[in-house]
Amino acid sequence: MKLTLETGAQVNLIRAYSATEVRVGEVRLQSSCIVAPDTVIADWEPRNLEELSIAHLERVFALQPEVVLLGTGRTQRFAPAPIRAAFAARRVGLEAMDLGAACRTFNVLVQEDRKVVAALFF
């Protein structure tokens, strides 16, 4: 799906997504990634939700988000209990949703100047 939003601020917006790719501005990302308003991490190590560990979250938490949108691929899946507990311990919101919903929600929250991070799996 192609998304088109206009903003006066210089923030990352997800311009398009599919089952195999996310486009942030003109950058095409084809593997697990982290997208924040001012940062894109294209080489995030876990390939899927099953590989996600607490150690992988350090790159997410370093961005100091208020809320993290966990895009879990084609279908919504919830993070394992230890992952959810790590977010609760840091008082960071965690919302799990399918990839498309995470991309759309990220754009809305960025436009509202929220401290949001999208952690995306294909």
PyMOL commands that set and color helices and strands:
alter all, ss='L'
color gray80, all
select helices_A, chain A and resi 49-51+54-61+81-90+99-111
alter helices_A, ss='H'
color red, helices_A
select strands_A, chain A and resi 14-17+22-24+27-29+33-36+39-41+67-72+93-97+116-121
alter strands_A, ss='S'
color yellow, strands_A
deselect
rebuild
show_as cartoon
